[in-house]
Each structure stands twice: as C-alpha cells, then as structure tokens.
Amino acid sequence: MGTVHTIGRRKASVARIYVTEGKGKFVVNGKDYKEYFPIETLQYKLNQPFKVLKKEGQYDIKVNVNGGGINGQADAIKLAIARSLCEIDAENRSALKAEGLLTRDPRVVERKKPGQKKARKKFQWVKR
C-alpha cells in the first residue's frame, strides 16, 4: 500500500495526514491524539470514518495540523482521514459519502464591516 497523503480543511484549520498500514497508532503534531484532543467528542469525530467502515486499528496515522481552534482542527482531520480511506479503496467512498464525511464544510467567519460593531451587529442608535 505505501503511504497515502491527503489534506483536509475546516474554517482556518489545515490538516495534512499520512496513512500507512499498521496497528492503529494515531499521532497529531507529535503527540498521541488522546493527549492532543482530551475531549471525548473530538476523539469520536476522529474515529468516525473508521467506525463507519469497521476498520479501527488497521492504519497508522501521522497528522500535521495548524490554524484555527481544536474543533476546526478535529473536523479538518476527519475530512482528511475520509479522503485517504477513499484513496486506499474506492469502494469505501459510497459508505463515507452517505454519512456526510466527504463533504467539506464551507462555513467560515464573516468579515467585520466598517461602521459596524461586528459583522452584522450595529452600533446602538438613539432616536432622541
């Protein structure tokens, strides 16, 4: 199989992952993924593509992720994992697509406009 390299993005986060066959070692920025993402819901997000395909513990994953917060980083890694599993075997695509794991979430922060407090919030207006 060799090494499969894919990229996932979410908000300001970019995740570059390298997948090889192995025993399930999962390293994010030089740390174990449970140490990097201590919240269980984020750990669940990372394992979701493997659970859909019932392939937990079959691949070693090395991740370099930067930008954004931990939620955006977890979603970026999830997308990259799903993409790499499709690259490994094209038959995985339909199962992952049905779960919505191959869709890149396009929502990003709206820019602040001049003359306003935030993107949509206005300064308080007093009539009298």
Secondary structure, DSSP 8 states (H G I E B T S, - for coil): ---EEEEEEETTEEEEEEEEESS--EEETTEEHHHH--SHHHHHHHHHHHHHHT-TTSEEEEEEEESS-HHHHHHHHHHHHHHHHHHH-TTHHHHHHHTTTT-----------TTSSSSS--------
